[in-house]
Amino acid sequence: MYTQAMSVGPQDVAAKVKTAEEAQREEAFEARIAAGDFIEAKDWMPEHYRKTLVRQISQHAHSEIVGMLPEGNWITRAPTLKRKAILLAKVQDEAGHGLYLYAAAETLGTSRDQMVDALHSGKAKYSSIFNYPTLSWADMGVIGWLVDGAAIMNQVPLCRCSYAPYARAMIRVCREESFHQRQGYEALLVMMQQGTAEQKAMVQDSVNRWWWPALMMFGPADKDSPNSEQSMRWGIKRISNDDLRQKFVDATIPQAEILGVTVPDADLKWNEAREHYDFGAIDWAEFWRVVGGDGPCNRERLGARVKAWDDGAWVREAALSHARKQATKVQAA
Amino acid sequence: MSDNKQAAPAVSNEWPLWEVFVRSKAGLDHKHCGSLHAADAKMAIQLARDVYTRRQEGTSIWVVPSNQIIASDPGEKGMYFDPMEDKVYRHPTFYQLPASLDHM
């Protein structure tokens, strides 16, 4: 899973006045990036680079964690034991991906508690896609196919991110994630090829509901993406939102044809001259509404996270007390 | 060491951080693969299994408290490692031998 929110956030304040030494360090840093060098946790980096990464990586981590909720909704209702085992493995992967990413963000000097607190207080964002409800079993297939498909397209370039701990986490995530997309597509294929008319209609309904939110996952149009340019220059971001979105549409439409479903876009058409699909306008008002907290499930998702965290507090405290007590015993012996 | 890290909160009830090293198969060395929070060493091993070896990536796990790792200073990278650059005679390829016994 992935966050579109990487480029959504307050514009960072312009750098304060720099000393000559700072300016020199920054110049050396920019030269390293330009030369394609990777930056490691303890290397010097401009404060703005650090902040941008903390924001992006933590939002990405939050998305993985919140992303477990819509799918967790169907674990007990999976139609077969096989599908249940697959879904469990996928949801467990999302938890793992969240942990890799939190760990990467922590190398930048922010604590896990600070990040969790930012999520729970609503200060930090996560991908808006998870604020839509999962109404039918077909949604499990469509999330794998479209949502994880969009995530993979977004995440592959991040494997070359200039910040090495993030890039390493992304390599691991990408390696694990291709199963997510394939299992989703295969589940849909079974329904479309062997299912009843009702099951086929369920798949089409699901595609109709997820198509536009999936396209929104790539974030605002390039012209409305204020932090993108700096992120590109710093090698945090490698491909623009609009280019990735186009790549996704081009890759996905042939898959929809094989599946036997259509996407809900009357303007979708192959453009011979561009050698790309043209597609209709995205409803950005809806995007900003959901980012702003007013999507179908925002309150429910955040509420579930906060409850899980609060309900687990006694476990965390007990484990820590036990460990401290054991350590004291060893010291005393 | 980095001089621009944000200070950690004074009193933390976070579980300590551990670095995880995994041996992918017998005969190979343990390799650093990431980190995680755990209350104690036993839990760190258990969580490392769940987080880093879900697809048979490992046959053995080491965990080390992160604050026990001592690292070289990245700021002194040049001073530390550059002197080895001009010691080509430490490599076998420096020595030209007759073609007939060049496999030595």
Interface residues (C-beta under 8 A of the other chain):
Chain A: E40 A41 K42 D43 W44 M45 E47 R50 A89 Q92 D93 G96 L99 Y100 A103 E106 G109 T110 S111 R112 D113 Q114 R168 A169 R172 E176 R316 E317 A319 L320 H322 A323 Q326 A327
Chain B: M1 S2 D3 N4 K5 Q6 A8 P9 S12 N13 E14 W15 L17 C33 G34 S35 L36 H37 A39 D40 M43 D50 V51 R54 R55 A71 D73 P74 G75
